[in-house]
Amino acid sequence: MITSRKSLKKQKPTRRRGALVVEMAFVLPILVTVIFACLEFSRMNMIRNTAKNAAYKAARKAIVPGATAAGAQTEATNLMHSIGVNDSTVTIIPPVITSGTMTVTVNIQTNLSGNLFFAPMFLKNKSITTTCTLNREDY
């Protein structure tokens, strides 16, 4: 097919000149909201996984002979602080670990409102609670 040079030249602008701006005005807020939601849920998932890991490590520290509940609580608190979570509540059951203690339970509760990257839009008034129970090791 042979075309003339005239048809290859720039054509006159059409009436769709502002269509891109209008489409962007509709799509951009939705795109930004989805990106912020992804970041917020990623942070929530990181807090949840770290809380599970901290509960396990604290329980693991508490089940060995000679361990104390204070040492386990410090272990869990330090792990939560490592990702910037400052207001988690760590509870060790029983509060005093003796040679007769059979199991140790570590509960960690974290409020998400103060620990997310942005103002909590999607996870308002939500908290994460994780528990780990391990049998004590006696040699």
N, C-alpha and C positions, 0 to 999 in steps of 0.2 A: 504494500500500500504506500503510495507516494503522497506525501503531504506537502503543502506549500509552506514556505517560511513564514508566511503571514499567520498561520494557525499556531506556530510554535512560539510566537511572541507572547509577552505577558498579556493576559486578558484583563479586561476591565474589572475592578473590584465589584463584588456582588453585595447583596444586602446582608450577607452573613458576617459582616465585618466584626461585630461585637459578640458573636456566638461563643467564642473561646472564653471571653471574660465572664459571660453569664454562666457557662458550664462550670468554670473554675469556682465561681462564687457558690455554686450548689455543692460541688464535690469536695472542695478543700476543707470545710468544717467537719465533714464526715470522716475524711481521711485523717485529719489531726486527732479527732476523737478516738478513732480506732488505734492509732499509734500510741496515744496516752494510755488507753485501756490495756494494750499489750504490755507496755512498760510496767503498769501498776500490777497486773496479774503476774508478771515475771518476778517482781519484787516480793509479792505475797508467796509465791512458790518457793523462792529462796529462803524466806523467813520460816516457812513450814518445814522445809527439808533440814534447815539448820537446827530448828527446835527438836526435831526427831533425833538428829545426830547428837545434839547436846544432852538430851535425856538419856540416850543410850550410853554415851561416854561417862556421864555423871553416875549412872547406875553401875557401870562397869568399875568405876573408881571406888564406889561404896561397898562393893561385895567382897573385896579382898580383905583378909584378916588385918586388923589394925586400922582400918579406914574409919573416917568420921563423916557425919552428915555435912558438917561445915566444909570439908574438903570437896565433897561431891557438889555442894551448892556453888562453891567458888568455880569449879570446873565448868558447870553449866552456864553460869553467869559470864565467865570469860569468853566462852564460845559464842554466846549471843551478842556480847559486846563487839566481837570481831567483825560482825557484819553491820554494826551500827544500831542494834536494837538495845535500847537503854531501859525500857520499862517492863521487862519480862519478870514474872513471878515464878520462882523456883521453889517447889515444896518437896522435901524428902520425907518419906514415910518408911520407917519410924524415925522420929527426930534424933533419937539416940540409938546408935548401932552397937549392939553387944555381941558376945559370942553365941548367945541364944537366938539371935535374929535369924529367921529362915529366909525371908525375902526382903528386898529393898525396892521401893517404888519411887520413881522420880516423876513429878508432874511439872510441866512448864506451861504457863499461860502467858500469851503475848497479845496485847491490844494492837490491832493494825492501824488504827487512826493516826497515831503519832510516829509510825515507822515506815510509812510509804514515801516514795519520792516526791509525789505531788499532793495537792489537797485531795483528801479522800473523796472521790466522786463515785466510784463503783463499789467500794468496800467499807462504807460508813458503818460504824458501830459493830464491826466484826472483830472476833478474836480467834486466835489459834490456840488450841489446847492439845498437848501431846503427853503421853504417858509411856513409861517404860518400866517393867517389873522384871527383875532378875533374881535368881536364887543365889544365896550367899555361898561363897567358896570356903570350905573348911578343910584344912590339910590334916 
